[in-house]
Amino acid sequence: MCQVWFGVVLKKDIEENAYFAFRKTQSELLNTPRLDCLHVSDLIKECQRMPYLNKVKPLIGMSMNNAKNLYLGQLVHAQSDMSNMSMHEVSLCYNWVTDIARPVIKENKWDYIAGAIDDVVKIDDEYIICDKKTTSKMANKIKYGPSDENKLQLNMYRVLLFKQFGIDAKWGCNIFIDIDINSEYDRVHPVAYKLRPIEETLDFMVLQAETMRANLLGGNMPDRTRNFMCDGICPHATFCWGPEND
């Protein structure tokens, strides 16, 4: 509550209330509910310990630096509808055990793989799965292009899109969006590439899902795999470096 001094609201109270009001909007946007099942973002991780721990040892909150990046990404995704066929923010859910697309999870939650495609765009007779990536390191993205993880994500989306809607998208396109306010230019860098055959990716997805389901049901923590996420990105990094994990 703001303090009032002789009928005047104090400047510091206005600023404090404005600060927490804005932080509240961030928190509400970041707390978008997710289906309690396996997600494409789980299966594509190089280190499978991270998604395992996310599910059995969830963290409360996050650093404000991570929150900032996620918040800006959420805004970009929600407010930039690229689709020319009303397929923006497409939610997908597939039961890999029964081979049936089911938007509603009924039982055995680890039998489901969920994902959300930013946009499906149609050019002539080709469908393109588009995924936006905000970055503060645009020069690296221009030089090296999408990571293997970026590409695997769109390949898995191709499987889910086909299973749920019967749409076969043979192309993927990562759209890198510069969020570095100190950049000289406002750069947007799209990179398109052919996606792998559906059956090839599906075989890998099922293998990943089977392994993760077995680990979750059996309480078996996967081995740690050193990768770029260890350097200040993975929220479980210090746990992995603890003496109980040597």
C-alpha positions in Angstrom: 0.0 0.0 0.0 1.3 3.5 -0.9 2.1 5.9 1.9 0.4 9.3 1.7 2.1 12.4 3.2 -0.2 15.4 3.4 -2.4 14.0 0.6 0.5 13.3 -1.7 1.6 9.8 -2.7 5.3 9.4 -2.2 7.4 9.1 -5.3 9.3 6.0 -4.0 6.0 4.2 -3.4 4.7 4.9 -6.9 8.0 3.5 -8.3 7.8 0.4 -6.0 4.2 -0.3 -6.9 5.0 0.1 -10.6 8.0 -2.2 -10.3 6.0 -5.1 -8.7 3.0 -4.5 -11.0 5.3 -5.1 -14.0 7.0 -8.1 -12.4 3.6 -9.5 -11.8 2.8 -9.3 -15.6 6.0 -11.2 -16.3 5.2 -13.9 -13.8 1.7 -14.4 -15.1 3.0 -14.7 -18.7 5.7 -17.2 -17.7 3.3 -19.3 -15.7 1.5 -20.6 -18.8 0.3 -24.1 -17.9 1.9 -27.1 -19.7 0.6 -30.6 -20.3 2.0 -33.0 -17.7 3.6 -35.4 -20.1 6.8 -35.7 -22.2 7.5 -32.8 -24.5 9.5 -32.3 -27.6 11.7 -29.9 -25.6 12.5 -32.9 -23.3 13.4 -35.3 -26.0 15.8 -33.1 -27.9 18.1 -32.3 -25.0 21.7 -33.5 -25.4 21.8 -34.2 -21.7 18.7 -36.3 -20.8 19.4 -35.7 -17.1 18.1 -32.1 -17.3 14.5 -32.9 -18.4 14.5 -35.9 -16.0 15.3 -33.6 -13.1 12.8 -31.0 -14.3 10.1 -33.5 -13.8 11.2 -35.2 -10.5 12.9 -32.2 -8.9 11.2 -29.1 -10.2 12.6 -25.8 -9.2 10.6 -22.9 -7.7 11.1 -19.7 -9.7 14.1 -18.8 -11.9 16.8 -16.2 -12.2 15.6 -12.8 -13.5 18.0 -13.0 -16.4 16.4 -16.3 -17.6 12.9 -14.8 -16.9 13.8 -11.8 -19.1 14.8 -13.9 -22.0 11.8 -16.2 -21.7 9.4 -13.2 -21.3 10.6 -11.5 -24.4 10.4 -14.8 -26.3 6.8 -15.4 -25.2 5.8 -11.9 -26.4 7.4 -12.4 -29.8 5.7 -15.8 -30.2 2.3 -14.7 -29.1 2.2 -11.4 -31.1 3.8 -12.5 -34.4 1.3 -14.6 -36.4 3.0 -15.5 -39.6 0.6 -18.2 -40.8 -1.4 -17.7 -43.9 -3.6 -20.7 -43.0 -4.7 -20.0 -39.4 -2.0 -22.3 -38.0 -0.3 -20.1 -35.4 0.7 -21.5 -31.9 -0.4 -25.0 -32.9 -0.7 -27.3 -29.9 0.1 -30.9 -30.6 -0.2 -34.1 -28.5 0.5 -37.7 -29.6 0.4 -41.0 -27.8 3.5 -42.8 -29.1 2.4 -46.2 -27.6 -1.0 -46.4 -29.3 0.1 -44.3 -32.3 -2.9 -42.0 -31.9 -3.0 -38.2 -31.6 -4.9 -37.3 -28.4 -5.2 -33.6 -27.4 -6.5 -34.7 -24.0 -4.3 -37.0 -21.8 -6.4 -39.7 -20.2 -3.9 -42.0 -18.5 -0.3 -43.1 -18.5 1.0 -39.5 -19.0 4.5 -40.6 -20.0 3.0 -42.3 -23.1 2.3 -38.8 -24.6 4.6 -36.4 -26.4 3.4 -32.8 -26.7 4.7 -29.8 -28.6 3.7 -26.4 -29.9 4.6 -25.1 -33.4 4.9 -21.3 -33.7 3.5 -21.2 -37.3 2.8 -23.5 -40.2 3.1 -21.5 -43.5 2.0 -22.8 -46.9 3.9 -21.6 -50.0 2.4 -23.1 -53.2 2.1 -26.8 -52.4 4.7 -26.9 -49.6 4.1 -26.7 -45.9 6.8 -25.0 -43.8 7.2 -25.4 -40.0 8.5 -22.1 -38.7 10.0 -21.6 -35.3 11.1 -18.2 -33.9 14.3 -18.0 -31.8 15.2 -14.8 -30.0 18.9 -14.2 -29.6 21.4 -11.6 -28.3 24.2 -13.3 -30.3 22.9 -12.8 -33.9 26.4 -12.8 -35.4 26.9 -16.4 -34.2 23.5 -17.5 -35.6 24.4 -16.0 -39.0 27.8 -17.6 -39.0 26.8 -21.1 -37.7 23.1 -21.3 -38.4 20.6 -23.5 -36.4 22.0 -25.9 -33.9 21.4 -29.7 -34.1 18.9 -29.2 -31.3 17.0 -26.5 -33.3 16.8 -28.9 -36.3 15.8 -31.9 -34.3 13.0 -29.9 -32.7 11.4 -29.0 -36.1 11.9 -32.6 -37.3 9.9 -33.8 -34.3 7.2 -31.2 -34.9 6.9 -32.6 -38.4 6.0 -36.0 -37.0 3.4 -34.6 -34.5 1.9 -32.3 -37.2 1.4 -35.3 -39.5 0.0 -37.5 -36.8 -2.5 -35.0 -35.6 -3.5 -33.1 -38.8 -2.3 -35.3 -41.6 -0.1 -32.4 -42.9 3.3 -33.4 -44.2 5.7 -30.4 -43.9 8.9 -31.3 -45.7 10.6 -28.0 -44.8 11.5 -26.3 -41.6 12.6 -22.7 -41.0 14.3 -21.2 -37.9 13.8 -17.4 -37.7 16.4 -15.8 -35.5 15.3 -12.5 -34.0 17.8 -10.0 -32.6 16.9 -8.8 -29.1 20.2 -7.1 -28.4 19.2 -3.4 -27.9 22.9 -2.4 -28.5 22.9 -3.9 -32.0 23.6 -1.5 -34.8 20.8 -3.1 -36.9 17.5 -4.8 -36.2 18.2 -8.1 -37.8 15.9 -11.0 -38.6 17.7 -14.0 -40.0 15.6 -16.9 -41.4 17.3 -20.3 -42.2 15.3 -22.9 -44.1 16.2 -26.6 -44.5 14.7 -29.9 -45.6 13.4 -32.1 -42.8 14.1 -35.7 -42.3 11.7 -38.5 -43.3 8.9 -38.9 -40.8 9.6 -42.5 -40.0 13.2 -41.9 -39.3 12.5 -39.2 -36.8 9.6 -41.2 -35.2 11.9 -44.1 -34.5 14.3 -41.8 -32.6 11.4 -40.1 -30.8 10.0 -43.4 -29.6 13.5 -44.6 -28.4 14.0 -41.4 -26.5 10.5 -41.5 -25.0 10.8 -45.2 -24.0 14.1 -44.5 -22.2 12.8 -41.4 -20.4 9.6 -43.2 -19.4 11.6 -46.1 -18.0 13.8 -43.7 -16.1 10.9 -41.8 -14.6 8.9 -44.8 -13.6 12.0 -46.6 -12.2 13.6 -43.6 -10.5 16.8 -44.0 -12.5 18.6 -40.7 -13.1 20.3 -40.6 -16.5 24.0 -40.0 -16.8 25.1 -36.4 -17.1 26.4 -35.2 -20.5 28.6 -32.2 -20.6 27.4 -29.6 -23.0 26.9 -25.8 -23.4 24.0 -25.8 -20.9 26.4 -26.6 -18.1 27.9 -23.2 -18.3 25.3 -21.2 -16.4 22.2 -22.2 -18.3 21.0 -25.5 -16.8 19.3 -24.9 -13.4 20.5 -28.2 -12.1 24.2 -27.7 -12.9 25.4 -27.3 -9.3 23.5 -30.4 -8.3 25.3 -32.4 -11.0 28.6 -31.2 -9.7 27.9 -32.1 -6.1 29.9 -34.8 -4.3 26.9 -37.2 -4.5 27.3 -37.2 -8.3 31.1 -37.7 -8.6 
